[in-house]
Amino acid sequence: MTDAEDIFAFTSNPIGKEFLSWEPHENLERTQGFVHFLQENYNSGEPVQWGIELVEENRIIGITGFIDYLPGHNRSEIAFIMSPDYEGMGYMTEANTAVMQYGFETVGLHRIQAKAEVGNVGSQKVLEKIGMEKEGLLKHYLFQKGAYRDYYLYSKLSH
Ligand SMILES: CC(C)(COP(=O)(O)OP(=O)(O)OC[C@H]1O[C@@H](n2cnc3c(N)ncnc32)[C@H](O)[C@@H]1OP(=O)(O)O)[C@@H](O)C(=O)NCCC(=O)NCCS
């Protein structure tokens, strides 16, 4: 919870975040609620999202990890966000490489998937750099900010 202010600094910042499926956090309480949600799931033993800490600055600069964990199918999805101040430095690729390894080796997942909006080139690059394969197009998958949005579905299997 002591990291909530660091997280709020980028979850409240709409710059470059036109592809997010959620609205920017309007106040710190909203971010604290999000951290509380992660803590509850973490405590129940589920693979969840983590903060990405830039160790030399002792600061949380992004979030990545698992959403929609389906233990019966050994499947989960990754979702992520990086602070605009730290984009393009390779941090999300580095963090997601560790997340994928944790998912396959520690959680025992068979399939890890991700969705990226068609125009979200940065997200697609990250997914391709961590070895995900583009499976296809999900047409008009979400109704967001007044329009139906197309998403690419990506995945990587354990073998
Ligand atoms: C997409 C996002 C996570 C990338 O994080 P990042 O830490 O900048 O990623 P990396 O530095 O590891 O970059 C990986 C590659 O993507 C490229 N890239 C990153 N952002 C980009 C952008 N907006 N447009 C084009 N390329 C981009 C980088 O240049 C790098 O390519 P390279 O290795 O050929 O130079 C970040 O821009 C973000 O948080 N975006 C908003 C939230 C979002 O879209 N989340 C994903 C929802 S699926």
The ligand as an ORCA input file, in Angstrom:
! r2SCAN-3c Opt
* xyz 0 1
  C       3.074     -0.825    -24.412
  C       3.971     -0.503    -23.226
  C       3.637     -1.453    -22.095
  C       5.429     -0.672    -23.648
  O       6.270     -0.576    -22.490
  P       7.819     -0.238    -22.637
  O       8.488     -0.414    -21.316
  O       7.938      1.063    -23.328
  O       8.294     -1.401    -23.615
  P       9.810     -1.712    -24.034
  O      10.682     -0.544    -23.693
  O      10.151     -3.045    -23.472
  O       9.680     -1.724    -25.617
  C       9.612     -2.870    -26.433
  C       9.594     -2.395    -27.868
  O       8.394     -1.668    -28.151
  C       8.715     -0.392    -28.663
  N       7.692      0.544    -28.229
  C       7.338      0.853    -26.960
  N       6.339      1.743    -26.972
  C       6.059      2.008    -28.284
  C       5.124      2.831    -28.951
  N       4.247      3.592    -28.272
  N       5.107      2.831    -30.309
  C       5.983      2.066    -31.019
  N       6.888      1.247    -30.429
  C       6.930      1.230    -29.078
  C      10.087     -0.092    -28.122
  O      10.763      0.864    -28.887
  C      10.740     -1.462    -28.205
  O      11.111     -1.768    -29.516
  P      12.656     -2.005    -29.919
  O      13.188     -3.038    -28.976
  O      12.578     -2.432    -31.325
  O      13.316     -0.680    -29.692
  C       3.766      0.947    -22.746
  O       3.925      1.797    -23.834
  C       2.411      1.202    -22.112
  O       2.261      1.083    -20.902
  N       1.414      1.578    -22.919
  C       0.098      1.893    -22.406
  C      -0.619      0.734    -21.780
  C      -0.823     -0.390    -22.722
  O      -1.004     -0.181    -23.902
  N      -0.783     -1.588    -22.149
  C      -0.939     -2.783    -22.914
  C      -2.365     -3.168    -23.015
  S      -2.407     -4.717    -23.869
*
